[in-house]
Amino acid sequence: MLARERTVAGPGFNRWFVPPAALAVHLSIGQVYAFSVFNIPLEERFGASATAVSTIFSISIVMLGLSAAILGTWVERNGPRKTMAVAAALWVAGFLVSALGVSAGQLWIVYLGYGVLGGIGLGLGYISPVSTLIKWFPDRPGLATGLAIMGFGGGALIASPLSNRLLGLYGGEDPVAGLVPTFVTLGVVYAVLMGLGAYVIRVPAQDWKPEGWTPPEKSDETSMRTTADVTARNAIRTPQFWLLWTVLFCNVTAGIGILAQASPIVQNFFSGVGPAAAAGFVSLLSLANMAGRIVWSSTSDVIGRKPTYMLYLGVGALLYLGVATLGRTSLLLFVLMSVVILSFYGGGFATIPAYLKDLFGGLQVGAIHGRLLTAWSAAGIAGPLIVSGIQDLQTARGEEGADLYLLSLYIMVGVLVVGFVANLLVRPVDTRFHESDPDPDDELETQGASS
Amino acid sequence: MTDSPSSTAERPEGADAAERTAAIVLWVIVGAGLVYGVGETIARVTQLFG
């Protein structure tokens, strides 16, 4: 039932049945960005510090990066259905074990549940539909991956209000009392949603292609879109992989830096903005983050992946400069520039699998994508550290208001320029890394022409 | 461009009625979820300029 060969689509299968399966998984695991809803009730339940509770989220993100990097090849070998089923089991187990931890008053059990088990489910779930979608949409890979990865941004938009309502429903005035039933309910909801996704997902037959679409001829040496394939093992030996790692790291570092501190930043830039309005600003950034994933990734199918990242990083750097120099003059201008920056942040996540497909082919693009996601984990530490570290430094110097963040914004301009240069340096992968004759039945055993 | 497969090779499984129904149900669920999430978020966004 779960084996890859049992998921090969038959004649007449509509490829538009695949995106909702991918969306179902990404909408479920996107809940991780709404986990902060539980922070205060968990602090009260365990009598723990904010740092101790926020460690739950940190563990899950670290496990996401590690599991995607380490298990990417396993995902390619076993196919999307088995991967989605395992991801669902782990993600749901994360909620149920955490409910047990809350019930028992043991924070370490929540670390183990949501952090470790849930985090591995996150990593597997994130990469599980990517290569499948690219195979179904060889003519529009950016649109396909944008659709799925948009779901990851949308998951938080759904989970945040839903979790608040569940806490109110089960706990009334006492959200702590609502934690256990809320975790169990979310686990059941995500089990159904991800289970349906695993049931619906299909891989195309090896000789399938969209009707009317002609695969590109054998790529020439200057084309960024290769028709050859590179294994995950060989991909990490290429400069292109590390240039894209740098591109993703810089794009995410800049975006996450502003996202993590969005509420205090807008309140310090504009003294008339209170906490409620700042929450509206954060929500707007979340929408921009989600919309950017589908809009910019689809656009990359038309204008090309390299120009798209020049836009993210080049225009992004100018916008950061604009926020630093002109941001204080107008709230509307500040908000508009921030919205575009965050749309580029989301677009960077969604476009990267299609960029990888262009450079390394579709053979093991999921596994390569998994390895590249370590850049996300690293940026998740670097971005907030830069912004909060500079803020502490400026506070110690007696600075206040927008001046607390100006140095951070200029640093982000520099980070984006580094990413821009890295993207400029990307060239087609040397043919010595190409698989000479990839065998689909033994594709993961191939070692590459150069090894 | 249509989305029907160009190959006629034999497949272990086809797109049967249950699959189609599940896929359509899933489209409805994820679509409704996104509308709910976006709607709730827009309601909070209005606080920014309210």
Contacts between the chains, C-beta under 8 A, distances in Angstrom:
chain1	res1	chain2	res2	distance
A	5	B	12	6.4
A	6	B	12	5.9
A	6	B	13	6.6
A	7	B	13	7.5
A	8	B	11	5.6
A	8	B	12	5.8
A	8	B	13	6.9
A	9	B	5	7.2
A	9	B	11	6.5
A	9	B	13	7.3
A	9	B	14	7.6
A	9	B	15	6.7
A	10	B	11	3.4
A	10	B	12	7.5
A	10	B	13	5.5
A	10	B	14	3.0
A	10	B	15	6.2
A	11	B	4	7.7
A	11	B	5	5.5
A	11	B	7	7.5
A	11	B	8	6.3
A	11	B	11	6.5
A	11	B	14	6.4
A	12	B	4	6.4
A	12	B	5	7.2
A	12	B	14	6.2
A	12	B	15	5.2
A	13	B	5	6.6
A	13	B	14	6.8
A	13	B	15	4.0
A	13	B	19	7.8
A	14	B	3	5.2
A	14	B	4	7.7
A	14	B	15	6.6
A	14	B	20	7.8
A	14	B	23	7.7
A	15	B	3	4.7
A	16	B	3	6.2
A	17	B	15	7.1
A	17	B	19	7.0
A	17	B	20	7.2
A	17	B	23	3.7
A	20	B	23	6.1
A	20	B	26	4.0
A	20	B	27	4.5
A	20	B	29	7.8
A	20	B	30	5.2
A	21	B	23	7.4
A	21	B	26	6.4
A	23	B	26	7.9
A	23	B	30	4.4
A	24	B	26	5.7
A	24	B	29	7.2
A	24	B	30	5.7
A	27	B	30	5.9
A	27	B	33	5.8
A	27	B	34	7.5
A	139	B	1	7.5
A	151	B	30	7.2
A	154	B	33	7.4
A	154	B	34	5.2
A	154	B	37	5.6
A	154	B	38	7.6
A	155	B	37	8.0
A	156	B	37	8.0
A	157	B	34	7.8
A	157	B	37	3.3
A	157	B	38	6.2
A	157	B	40	7.0
A	157	B	41	5.0
A	158	B	33	5.0
A	158	B	34	7.3
A	158	B	36	6.1
A	158	B	37	3.7
A	158	B	40	8.0
A	160	B	40	7.7
A	161	B	36	7.7
A	161	B	37	7.3
A	161	B	40	4.1
A	162	B	36	7.9
A	193	B	29	6.8
A	196	B	22	6.0
A	196	B	25	7.2
A	196	B	26	5.3
A	196	B	29	7.5
A	197	B	26	6.8
A	199	B	19	7.9
A	199	B	22	5.7
A	200	B	19	6.6
A	200	B	22	5.1
A	200	B	23	4.9
A	200	B	26	5.7
A	202	B	13	7.8
A	202	B	15	8.0
A	202	B	19	7.9
A	204	B	5	7.3
A	205	B	5	6.8
A	205	B	7	5.4
A	205	B	9	5.9
A	205	B	11	6.1
A	207	B	6	7.9
A	207	B	7	4.5
A	207	B	9	6.3
A	208	B	5	4.9
A	208	B	6	6.7
A	208	B	7	5.2
A	209	B	6	5.6
A	209	B	7	8.0
A	210	B	1	5.8
A	210	B	2	8.0
A	210	B	3	6.5
A	210	B	6	7.7
A	211	B	1	6.3
A	211	B	2	4.9
A	211	B	3	7.2
A	211	B	4	5.7
A	211	B	5	7.7
A	211	B	6	5.4
A	212	B	1	4.7
A	212	B	2	7.2
A	213	B	1	6.6
A	273	B	48	7.8
A	276	B	47	4.9
A	277	B	47	5.4
A	277	B	48	4.9
A	277	B	49	7.8
A	277	B	50	7.3
A	278	B	48	7.9
A	279	B	44	5.9
A	279	B	47	6.4
A	280	B	44	5.2
A	280	B	45	4.9
A	280	B	46	6.6
A	280	B	47	3.7
A	280	B	48	3.3
A	280	B	49	7.6
A	280	B	50	7.6
A	281	B	48	5.1
A	283	B	41	4.6
A	283	B	42	7.8
A	283	B	44	4.1
A	283	B	45	5.0
A	284	B	41	7.9
A	284	B	45	4.7
A	284	B	48	6.3
A	286	B	41	6.2
A	287	B	38	6.8
A	287	B	41	5.5
A	287	B	42	7.4
A	287	B	45	7.0
A	290	B	38	8.0
A	335	B	48	7.2
